[in-house]
Amino acid sequence: MKKVLIPALALAAASVAVPAAAQSYRGDNNWQSINQRQHTLDRRIDQGIRSGQLNRREASNIRAQFNGLVRLENQYRRGGLTRWERTDLDRRFDSLSAQIRYERRDRQRARW
């Protein structure tokens, strides 16, 4: 009985853990669609510009990366978004989000 029960429990645990690990963490434990993430990042960039937390160079660089991600997503969606492509986009959005957070908190004043 133990020989059957242990592998069954391991399989059940793995089937629950894998989808949870594939989801991106958003701070509030809620998964966000790609469109929601784009909107959130766009808003954060705009807020950083308005508040002066992002200078012109930082904002331009971040905006170019953001636009590149939007183009990449459109390219991926042409053939249907695969799991790998979704994971790639999530990783890239996470990286851009971290860069926005860093640039907004580096206490560099806007140099217009």
Buried (B, 14 or more C-beta within 10 A) or exposed (E): EEEEEEEEEEEEEEEEEEEEEEEBEBEEEEEBEBEEBBEBBEEBBEEBBEEEBBBEEBBEEBBEBBEEBBEBBEEBEEEEBEEEBBEBBBEBBBEBBEBBEEBBEEEBEBEE
